[in-house]
Amino acid sequence: MGFLWALIVGGLIGWVASLIIGKDVPGGIIGNIIAGFIGSMIGQAIFGDMGPDLGGFAIIPAIIGAIILIFIVSLILRAIRK
């Protein structure tokens, strides 16, 4: 049950980050989960474990990290398309 909960929370983090930045994550639900997990690692490496914890994710740094990740991925994809 813990792994399933982490998948759900990771997906929600990726989804919220994509709503905040206004860019869709490539890959749909799987992309949101990946963005949530990688964004969580980025955010916690930069900001630590501040804020509330849910499903093993420090929510505030995870969302900020996912926003950073989605922004960087969107820049790379835009450069590739040109």
C-alpha positions as CSV (number, residue, x, y, z in Angstrom):
1,M,0.0,0.0,0.0
2,G,2.9,2.4,0.7
3,F,4.2,2.1,-2.9
4,L,0.7,2.8,-4.3
5,W,0.3,5.8,-2.0
6,A,3.7,7.1,-3.2
7,L,2.6,6.7,-6.9
8,I,-0.6,8.6,-6.2
9,V,1.1,11.5,-4.3
10,G,3.9,11.7,-6.9
11,G,1.3,11.9,-9.7
12,L,-0.6,14.6,-7.8
13,I,2.6,16.6,-7.3
14,G,3.4,16.4,-11.0
15,W,-0.2,17.4,-11.9
16,V,-0.2,20.4,-9.5
17,A,3.1,21.6,-10.8
18,S,1.9,21.3,-14.4
19,L,-1.2,23.4,-13.5
20,I,0.9,26.0,-11.8
21,I,3.4,26.4,-14.7
22,G,0.7,26.0,-17.3
23,K,2.5,23.3,-19.3
24,D,1.3,19.8,-19.8
25,V,3.8,17.1,-18.8
26,P,4.6,14.8,-21.7
27,G,3.4,11.3,-21.1
28,G,0.1,12.0,-19.3
29,I,-0.3,10.2,-16.0
30,I,3.0,8.4,-16.2
31,G,4.7,11.7,-17.0
32,N,3.1,13.3,-13.9
33,I,4.3,10.5,-11.7
34,I,7.8,10.8,-13.1
35,A,7.8,14.6,-12.7
36,G,6.5,14.2,-9.1
37,F,9.3,11.7,-8.2
38,I,12.2,13.5,-10.0
39,G,10.8,16.9,-8.9
40,S,10.7,15.7,-5.3
41,M,14.4,14.7,-5.5
42,I,15.4,18.0,-7.0
43,G,13.3,20.1,-4.6
44,Q,14.5,18.2,-1.5
45,A,18.1,18.5,-2.6
46,I,17.7,22.2,-3.0
47,F,15.3,23.1,-0.1
48,G,15.5,20.1,2.3
49,D,12.5,18.6,4.0
50,M,10.6,21.8,4.9
51,G,6.8,21.8,5.0
52,P,4.3,19.0,5.4
53,D,5.2,15.4,4.5
54,L,2.7,13.2,2.6
55,G,3.5,9.8,1.3
56,G,7.2,10.2,1.8
57,F,7.3,13.5,-0.1
58,A,8.0,16.9,1.5
59,I,5.1,18.6,-0.4
60,I,6.4,22.2,-0.8
61,P,10.0,21.3,-2.0
62,A,8.5,18.5,-4.2
63,I,6.1,20.9,-6.0
64,I,8.8,23.5,-6.5
65,G,11.2,20.9,-7.8
66,A,8.6,19.5,-10.2
67,I,7.9,23.1,-11.4
68,I,11.7,23.5,-12.1
69,L,11.8,20.1,-13.9
70,I,8.7,20.8,-16.1
71,F,10.1,24.2,-17.0
72,I,13.5,22.7,-18.0
73,V,11.9,19.9,-20.0
74,S,9.6,22.3,-21.8
75,L,12.6,24.5,-22.8
76,I,14.4,21.4,-24.1
77,L,11.4,20.2,-26.1
78,R,10.8,23.6,-27.5
79,A,14.5,23.8,-28.6
80,I,14.3,20.3,-30.2
81,R,11.1,21.3,-32.2
82,K,12.8,24.3,-33.8
